Amino acid sequence: MMTPEDKYALKEFLRGASVFVGASVVFIVILIALTYFASGGKPLESSFEVVDKYKECDVVRYAPHQAAEYKYFLHCPK
């Protein structure tokens, strides 16, 4: 059988847990909204750009999700 102190402690714990879960949900929603508006309402896309030629191939620069890091590769048609 639960004592009145146990019931009070359980209520306080559940109240604190619900505040934590609610604040976490609000924080996640804000992050999603900021990401959406930062992209101008469009989904983030990876960008490929032909920057040069090497023999018969295109030199392609790849920037995943507009990151500051670039990757380069050759695209050679057959």
C-alpha positions, 0 to 999 in steps of 0.5 A: 500500500502506498503512503501519502508521501509516496503518492506525493513523490509519484505525482511530483515525478510524473509532473517533472517527467511531463514537463521534460517531455513537453519541453523536448517536443517543443525544442524538436518542433522549433529545430524542424521549423528553423531547418524548414525556413532556412531552406526557403521552404524547399527540401535541402538538396545535394548539389552537383556542379561540373567545374572542369574537363579532363580529357573526355570526362567532366570534373564534378564537384559535390557539396552534400547539403550545402556543406563547406566540404567539397568532394570531386569525382570524374564523370566519363560517358562511355 
